[in-house]
């Protein structure tokens, strides 16, 4: 039974009742004793809603090509300093075999928005994974056309990750230059993904220039409104080959700017757990990058229940540079596995088994020809 904790008149263990004023109070507070109340409430809700298992998602960064020019991402098409790569089918399937060997329940295939990744080519890989293993397949391929998303779902893909980044239309337009392809907006696309039968994951970057605390509170409320199955949040880490990372960035900080601090990331993880109790929430590599010693453990102790060991071949890892200085880029897959398992055990949690789908979500299975 979760003990009842209150912030003012709000019961923190009933996060679905949290409203914007209460969320803003938590985002603004710096009092360590009050924050301890938030951490404990988020951890209690995590324990009751998804249990003590920490699920390991094997990450495969299959391509660093991207047609987009997002102002914060080192993979942006304008970065001429980056050596580009795409993994072959054989390389991908070898990494999938490693995920099976290590007992991971999911593989996450991630890339820039790369149309060199042909729709049918990726569908064939997804289909083979689903036919030959018990793994769940998560895709993160950007804003691909609905027809592509449908083909991949029919091939057996289970989940799709697409960060909406911010609920502020003006900030989104400033950091996401328009593309000539006609697509639904990201929020509408997430709804379409749900209709296609995917578990949907989204999230935001914390501390991006121009982001206000009010808009971040709106982001957290949108997590709840979308009823997200997965929520990924991490700090803004400037990349020198991006618009926002340059010394003459055209986007100024907001008057009520969100700081890109470790503590703010923990607050958002905890509040995400409270408003979406059953969601899968990772303690991310970006968090480990800003605190290499205990970042992942702190995230897991404040609401998170997923970590993502990297299966990408080491020759590619440094080239998947969304932000600089990424943690663990020189670790082998086996080193990453044992490191994360040790960290999980150090906080008296256990490694989860199986695909680790969102708790309580009943999902229709779509197969070819249906």
N, C-alpha and C positions, 0 to 999 in steps of 0.2 A: 504494500500500500504506500502511495506517495504521500509524504507529509505535505500539508498545505502551507504554502509560502505566499506572502503578499507583498506587492509593491504599491503602496497607497491602498486603493480598494480593489486591486486586481489580483486574482489568484494566478500565480505564475504557472502552476501546473495545468491550468486551463488556457493554454496558449491560443486556442482557436477563438477566444474571446478578446485577445489583445487588440487594442485599437491604436491608431496612429499616435495619439499623445503619449501613451504608455511606451510604445516602441521608441519614440523620440527621446523620452526620459532615459531609457536604457542606453541608447546610442550616445547620449551626452554625459552620462555619469562617469566619474573617474574614481569614485570612492571604492576602495578595495573590498571593504566589508559588504557593501551593497552588491558589488559584482560577484562576490562569492555566493551570494544568494541566487544570482542568475545562473552561475555555473552549476550549482547543486540542483536547481530546478530542471535545467536542460538535461543533465545527466540522469536524473530520476525519470524524466519523461522518456528519454532514450531507452533506459533499461526496461521500463514497462511496455513500451510500444514495439521495440525491435530487438530487445534482449542484449546479451553480452557478447554475441558473436561479432567479430570484425571481419567483413568480407573482403577478400583480395580480388581485385579486378586486374587482370594482366593487360598492361597497356602496350599497344603497338602503334608507333607513330609512322604510318606507312608512306607518307609523302609530305615534303615541305614546300611543294609548289602551291601557289595561291594566286588567283586572279584579282583578289580584292586589295584595297589600299587602306585598310583600317589603321587609324592613327596611333594605335597602341601596340600593334603586333609586329614582331620582328620578321614574320613570314610574309609581310605585305609585298605586293608585286613590285613596289618601287625600290626594294632593298637589293641593290646590285652587288653588295658585298657578300651575299650568302650563296654558298654552293648548294645547288638544288639536287634532290634525289627522289626516286620512287622505289619502294621495295618491290621485288618480283613476287609472283605467286608462290614460288618455291620458298623464298625467304619467309613470307608470311606464314605459310603452312608449317614450316620448321618451328617458328615461334609458337604457333598454336599447339604443336606437339609438346613443347616445353611446358605450356600452361597446363596441359593434361597431366604431364608427369609430376608437376608441382602441386597438383590438387586444386588449382584455381577454378572457380565456378563460372567465370566470365572472361571473355576477351573483349577489349575495347579497341576498335580500329579508328584511329584519329588521323586527320590530315587537314591541310589548308583546303580552300575551295578549289579543287583541282579537277578540271575537266579532262585531263590526261588520264584520270581514273575513270575508265569507261563503265557505264551503268551495268552492262551485261557481264563484264569481266569481274566486277566486285560481287555481283549477284552469284556468279559461279563459285567464288570463294566462300561466300556466306553459306550457300547450299551445301558445299562439301563439308564445312565445319559442322553444320547441323546434322548431316547424315552420318558423320563418322565419329562425333564426340558428343558428350552430354553438356557441352558448354553453352551458356547464353552468349549472344553476340550483341554488342553495343556498337553503334556507329556514331561518329562525329565528323561529318563531311561538309559542314556549312549549309548554306541556303540553296540546296540543290532543288531542281524542279520537282513538282509533285509526282510526275510520272516516274522519276528515278526513285523517289522515296517509296512509291507503291511497289515497284519491282523488287526493291531490297526487302521490303516487308514480306512480300509473297515468297521470296527465297528463304525466309526464316529469321531475318533480323528481329531481335526482341526489343531493343531499346534505341533511342536516338537522343543525342545530347546537342543542344543548341542554346547557347547563352543569349538572353535578350539584352544583357549588358546594362541597360538603364531604362526606366519608365519615362524619362524626360525626353520628349520628342526633339527639343532643341539641342540638347547635348548629344543625342544619338546622331543627329544630322551632322554635327560638327566633327565627330570622331569616326563616322562611317560614311565616307564619300559615296555618292550614289553610283550605282552600276547600271549599265544599259539594259541588262536583262530585267524583264518584268517579273516580279515575285510578290507574293504576299509579304507583309511585314513579319518580323520574327515572332511576334506574339501570336499573330494569326496562324503562322506556320506551325507553331507548337500545338495549336488546337487541331489543325489538320492532321498532324502526326498522331495525336490521340485518336482521332476518328479512324485512322488507318490501322489502329490496334497496337501501336508502339507504347511501351512505357516511355514517358517523356522526362527528360532532364534539362534543367536550365540553371541560370544563375547570373551573377554580376561580378564585376571587378570592383574592388573596394579602394576608394581613394583616387579614382581617375580624375584628372583636372577638370573642374567644372561641375563635379558631383556635389550636390548639397546634402546635408543630413536629412532634409525633408524628402528629397527624391529617393534617398536610400531607404527611408521608412516606407515609401510607396512601393519600392522594389520588394521588400519583405512581405507587404500585404499582397502583392501580386503572386508571390510564391503560393500563398494560401488560396487565392482566387483561382489559380490554374490547377490547384491540387497536384503539385508536382510530385512525381515518383522519385526523382533524384534532384538534389540541389548542390551545385558546386560554386563555391565562392573563394576568392583569393585576393591578395593585395595587388594593387597596381605597382609593377616594377618597371621603371622607365627603360626603354631600349633606345640606344643612340641613333639607330637607323629608322626611327619613326618620327612622325610629326610631333607627338606628345613628349618624346624623349629628347627632342632637339633643344638647343639653348634659346632658340627664337620661336618657341611653340606659339601658335596663334590662339590657343585656348587658355584663358586665364583661370586661376583658381576661383571658385565661388566664394562669395562673402561668408558663407557658412560651410566651407569646404570640408568634406570628409577626409580625415587623415588616412594615409595608406600604411597604417601601423598594424603590428601583430595583434595588439589588444582589440582594435576595431574588427579584425577578422574573427576573433573569438566571439565577440558580441554578436556578429551576424550569424555565425554558426549556431550559437545558442538560441537566438531568436528564431532562426529557421526551424530548429528542432521543435520549439514550442508551438509555432503556427502550423507546422506540417509534421505531426508526431510520427507518422509511419514512413516518411520518406527515407531514402538512402542518402546519406550526406558524407562525402569524403573529407578526410583530413589531407589536404593537397600537398603536392610537391612544392608549390609556390610558398605555402606556409612553412614547409621544411627549409626552403631557401632562405627565408628571413630569420629563422631560428633553427639552425642545424642540430642543436643539442636536444631540444624537447618540443619543437613545434608540432610534430605529428602527435606526440603523446598528449599535449595540451588540447589539441583539437579533438582528439578522441574522448578526452575527459570532460569536454564541454559541449557534447551533443553529437559528434560525428560517429559513424559506425562503418566506414569503408576506407581502405587505403588502396593505392594503385601501384603495385610493383611494376617496374618497367621491363618489358621483354624486348624492346627495340634493340637490334644489334648495336654494339658500342660504336661501330664506325659511323653510325648515323645520328647517335644521340645528341652530340654537340651541334649538329646541323639543324635540329628541330628547336630553333632558338626563338621561341615566342618572346622570351625576356632573357636578359643576360644572367650568367652566374647560377644557372639552374642546378639544384642539388643533385648529387648522385650520378652525374652524366658519365663518370668513368667506372661505375660499378658494373660488374657482370650481372646477368639475370639471376644467377644462383646467389651472389652476394646480396643483391637487393632482396631476394626472398628471405634469406636467413636474418638479415638486418630487421626487416619489418616484422617477422614473426617474433623476434626477440623483443622488439619494442612493444608489441601487443601484449606479450606475456608479462613484461615489466610493470604494466598497470593492471594486472590481474584480469585481463580480458582473454578471450579465446579466439582462435582462428575459425571463421565460419566455413561451412562446407555447402556445396551445391550452388545453384545460380544466384541465390540471394535476391530474389525478386522483391519488389516493394510489398511490405506487409499489408495484407487485406485486399490487394488489387486482384480482381478476377479479370483475366485478359483473354480475348478471343484469339484462337490460333488461326492464322491465315496461311494457306499453303497454295502452291502453284495450281492454277486452274480453278480456284474458288472464286 
